[in-house]
C-alpha cells in the first residue's frame, strides 16, 4: 500500500487538487457521496497538509466518477442530522448514487449535542441514513471509524472507539449493508509503519515544516495527505476484496 499511496500522492499534488479533491465529471455511473467527521472531511489549502480520506477517495475511482464529500469536521451521527447536514446531502442524492457513512469519533462525547449510545441511538441514526438513502435508490456502505494513533507499550494500537465499531457491524448484518472495518484495518496499517514511522501518516510537523503550522503540530487523529491516501486505499481495496457490487465497478482497478 505504501508504494500505491506514494504514486497517488505524486499524482494528487502534481494535479493541483486541493479542497474536496473531487472529480465533477459525468454522472452516468452515479455519484459517490461521503458523510462523516473530520477524518473523512475535505480541507482548504490553508489547512494543508491536513487531509481527510474522503478528500482523496477519487484517486482510486475511474476517471469521470463524480464524488461529493459532505463530511463535516466535528460531527457525530446525531449532530450531522440535527445541524441539517443530512437533509442537504439527501436532497442532492439520486437513484443510482452511492453513500459511504463513517461516524463514531464524536459520538463518544458526553455532551448531548453529539453523544449517542452505541447499541441504541447510534444504530438508530445510522439506520436513518440507510433507510432514507435506500428510499431514493442510493446504495449505502458503512465504514467503521479510522483508529487514532495510540500505541501501547507493546507497540500495538489500543482501540479508541469502544463499542461503536461492533454496533456498526451488528447493524450492517441486521440491515444487509456492507461494512468496511476501517478501524481494524487502520490499526494494522499503523502497526506496520511502526511507532515512529506512523507519524508520517498523521499531522506531525516540526516548526517550519509548513507555513500553515509555523509552530509545528502533533496530532494523533488527523492525517497528512499520505496518510489519507493510505486510508482511502484501504477503503477501495475493501470494496474490491468484499466484492461490494455495483460499487466495485467504479474502481480504477476493479
C-alpha positions as CSV (number, residue, x, y, z in Angstrom):
1,X,0.0,0.0,0.0
2,X,2.9,2.4,0.6
3,X,4.1,2.3,-3.0
4,X,0.5,2.7,-4.2
5,X,-0.1,5.7,-1.9
6,X,3.2,7.3,-2.9
7,X,2.3,7.1,-6.6
8,X,-1.2,8.6,-5.9
9,X,0.4,11.3,-3.7
10,X,2.6,12.4,-6.6
11,X,-0.5,12.4,-8.9
12,X,-2.6,14.3,-6.4
13,X,0.0,17.1,-5.7
14,X,1.0,17.4,-9.3
15,X,-2.5,17.8,-10.5
16,X,-3.0,20.7,-8.0
17,X,-6.0,19.1,-6.3
18,X,-6.9,20.7,-3.1
19,X,-10.1,21.1,-1.1
20,X,-12.5,18.3,-1.9
21,X,-10.2,16.7,-4.5
22,X,-13.5,16.0,-6.4
23,X,-14.0,14.8,-9.9
24,X,-17.1,16.5,-11.2
25,X,-17.2,14.6,-14.4
26,X,-20.2,12.8,-15.8
27,X,-22.6,11.0,-13.5
28,X,-23.6,8.2,-15.8
29,X,-22.4,5.7,-13.2
30,X,-23.8,7.6,-10.2
31,X,-22.2,10.0,-7.7
32,X,-20.2,8.7,-4.7
33,X,-21.3,10.7,-1.6
34,X,-19.5,10.6,1.7
35,X,-20.8,11.7,5.1
36,X,-18.7,11.6,8.3
37,X,-16.4,13.6,10.6
38,X,-13.0,15.3,10.4
39,X,-11.1,12.2,9.4
40,X,-13.2,12.0,6.2
41,X,-13.7,15.7,5.5
42,X,-12.1,17.9,2.9
43,X,-9.9,20.9,3.8
44,X,-8.9,24.1,2.1
45,X,-5.3,24.9,1.0
46,X,-4.6,27.0,4.2
47,X,-5.1,23.8,6.2
48,X,-2.7,21.7,4.1
49,X,-1.2,19.1,4.6
50,X,-4.3,18.2,6.7
51,X,-6.4,15.8,4.5
52,X,-9.4,13.6,5.2
53,X,-9.6,10.2,3.4
54,X,-12.8,11.3,1.7
55,X,-10.9,14.2,0.1
56,X,-8.7,11.7,-1.9
57,X,-11.0,8.7,-2.5
58,X,-11.5,9.9,-6.0
59,X,-7.8,9.0,-6.7
60,X,-8.9,5.3,-6.5
61,X,-12.0,5.7,-8.7
62,X,-12.3,5.6,-12.5
63,X,-11.9,8.9,-14.4
64,X,-15.3,10.6,-14.7
65,X,-16.8,9.3,-11.5
66,X,-18.2,12.2,-9.5
67,X,-17.5,12.5,-5.8
68,X,-19.4,14.7,-3.3
69,X,-17.6,14.7,0.1
70,X,-20.2,16.1,2.5
71,X,-18.3,15.0,5.7
72,X,-18.2,17.8,8.3
73,X,-15.5,18.2,10.9
74,X,-16.7,17.7,14.5
75,X,-19.9,15.9,13.7
76,X,-21.4,12.8,15.2
77,X,-24.1,10.6,13.7
78,X,-26.6,12.7,15.8
79,X,-25.3,16.2,15.2
80,X,-25.0,15.6,11.4
81,X,-28.7,15.2,11.4
82,X,-29.6,17.9,13.9
83,X,-27.5,20.5,12.2
84,X,-29.3,19.9,8.9
85,X,-26.3,18.5,7.0
86,X,-28.0,15.2,6.3
87,X,-31.1,16.9,4.8
88,X,-28.8,18.8,2.4
89,X,-27.0,15.6,1.3
90,X,-30.2,13.7,1.0
91,X,-31.7,16.4,-1.2
92,X,-28.8,16.1,-3.6
93,X,-28.7,12.3,-4.0
94,X,-30.4,10.5,-6.8
95,X,-31.2,6.9,-7.7
96,X,-28.0,5.1,-8.7
97,X,-25.8,7.0,-6.3
98,X,-23.6,5.6,-3.5
99,X,-23.1,6.7,0.1
100,X,-20.2,6.0,2.4
101,X,-21.1,6.5,6.1
102,X,-18.4,6.9,8.8
103,X,-19.3,8.2,12.3
104,X,-18.1,7.3,15.8
105,X,-15.3,9.6,16.8
106,X,-17.5,12.3,18.1
107,X,-20.4,10.0,19.2
108,X,-18.3,9.2,22.2
109,X,-18.5,12.7,23.6
110,X,-20.6,13.1,26.8
111,X,-22.2,16.4,25.6
112,X,-25.7,15.6,24.4
113,X,-25.2,17.6,21.3
114,X,-23.0,14.8,20.0
115,X,-23.4,11.8,22.2
116,X,-25.1,8.6,21.1
117,X,-25.3,5.2,22.8
118,X,-23.6,2.5,20.6
119,X,-26.4,0.0,20.6
120,X,-29.4,2.3,20.6
121,X,-29.2,5.9,19.4
122,X,-26.1,5.4,17.3
123,X,-27.6,2.5,15.5
124,X,-30.8,4.4,15.1
125,X,-29.1,7.4,13.4
126,X,-27.1,5.1,11.1
127,X,-30.3,3.3,10.3
128,X,-32.0,6.6,9.4
129,X,-29.2,7.3,6.9
130,X,-29.5,3.8,5.4
131,X,-33.3,3.8,5.2
132,X,-33.7,7.3,3.7
133,X,-30.8,6.7,1.2
134,X,-32.3,3.4,0.1
135,X,-35.7,5.1,-0.4
136,X,-34.0,7.3,-3.0
137,X,-32.4,4.3,-4.7
138,X,-28.9,5.0,-3.2
139,X,-26.5,2.2,-2.3
140,X,-25.2,2.7,1.3
141,X,-21.9,1.4,2.7
142,X,-20.9,1.6,6.4
143,X,-17.3,2.4,7.4
144,X,-16.1,1.9,11.0
145,X,-14.1,4.9,12.2
146,X,-10.4,5.1,11.4
147,X,-8.3,4.5,14.6
148,X,-6.3,7.1,16.4
149,X,-2.5,6.7,16.6
150,X,-2.5,5.4,20.2
151,X,0.3,2.8,20.7
152,X,0.7,0.8,23.9
153,X,3.9,-0.4,25.5
154,X,3.9,-3.5,23.3
155,X,3.9,-1.4,20.1
156,X,0.3,-2.2,19.1
157,X,-2.7,0.1,18.7
158,X,-5.1,0.5,21.7
159,X,-8.6,0.6,20.3
160,X,-10.2,4.0,21.0
161,X,-13.8,3.7,19.7
162,X,-15.2,1.4,22.4
163,X,-18.3,-0.5,21.2
164,X,-19.1,1.8,18.2
165,X,-17.4,-0.4,15.6
166,X,-19.2,-3.5,17.0
167,X,-22.5,-1.8,16.9
168,X,-22.0,-0.7,13.3
169,X,-21.1,-4.2,12.2
170,X,-24.2,-5.5,14.0
171,X,-26.4,-3.0,12.2
172,X,-24.8,-4.0,8.9
173,X,-25.8,-7.6,9.5
174,X,-29.3,-6.6,10.5
175,X,-29.9,-4.3,7.6
176,X,-27.9,-6.2,5.0
177,X,-25.5,-3.3,4.4
178,X,-21.8,-3.8,3.5
179,X,-19.4,-2.8,6.3
180,X,-15.8,-1.8,5.8
181,X,-13.9,-2.3,9.0
182,X,-11.5,0.6,8.7
183,X,-11.0,0.7,12.4
184,X,-9.2,-2.7,12.3
185,X,-7.5,-2.1,9.0
186,X,-6.1,1.3,10.0
187,X,-4.8,-0.1,13.3
188,X,-2.9,-2.8,11.3
189,X,-1.6,-0.1,9.0
190,X,-0.2,2.0,11.8
191,X,1.4,-1.0,13.4
192,X,3.0,-1.9,10.1
193,X,4.5,1.6,9.8
194,X,5.7,1.4,13.5
195,X,5.6,3.8,16.4
196,X,7.8,6.4,14.8
197,X,7.2,5.7,11.1
198,X,3.4,6.0,11.6
199,X,3.9,9.7,12.4
200,X,4.3,10.3,8.7
201,X,0.7,9.4,8.2
202,X,-0.6,11.9,10.7
203,X,-0.4,15.6,11.1
204,X,3.1,15.6,12.8
205,X,5.1,18.6,11.7
206,X,8.2,20.3,13.1
207,X,8.2,24.1,13.4
208,X,8.9,25.5,10.0
209,X,7.8,22.4,8.0
210,X,4.6,24.1,6.9
211,X,3.6,27.8,6.7
212,X,0.2,26.8,7.8
213,X,1.6,25.4,11.1
214,X,4.6,27.7,11.9
215,X,4.9,26.3,15.4
216,X,4.6,22.7,14.3
217,X,1.8,20.2,15.1
218,X,1.4,16.8,16.8
219,X,-2.0,15.3,16.0
220,X,-2.7,11.6,16.5
221,X,-6.1,11.7,14.9
222,X,-5.9,13.6,11.7
223,X,-3.9,12.8,8.6
224,X,-1.4,14.3,6.2
225,X,-2.1,13.6,2.5
226,X,0.0,10.4,2.5
227,X,-2.0,9.1,5.4
228,X,-5.3,10.0,3.9
229,X,-4.3,8.2,0.7
230,X,-3.4,5.1,2.7
231,X,-6.8,5.1,4.4
232,X,-8.7,5.8,1.1
233,X,-6.7,2.9,-0.4
234,X,-7.8,0.6,2.3
235,X,-11.4,1.6,1.6
236,X,-11.0,1.0,-2.1
237,X,-9.3,-2.3,-1.5
238,X,-12.1,-3.4,0.8
239,X,-14.7,-2.6,-1.9
240,X,-12.7,-5.0,-4.2
241,X,-12.0,-7.7,-1.6
242,X,-15.5,-7.8,-0.3
243,X,-16.9,-7.6,-3.8
244,X,-19.2,-4.7,-3.0
245,X,-21.2,-4.6,-6.1
246,X,-22.0,-2.5,-8.0
247,X,-19.7,0.0,-6.3
248,X,-16.7,-2.2,-7.3
249,X,-17.2,-1.3,-10.9
250,X,-16.2,2.3,-10.2
251,X,-12.7,1.4,-9.0
252,X,-9.7,2.1,-11.2
253,X,-8.6,-1.4,-10.6
254,X,-11.8,-3.4,-10.1
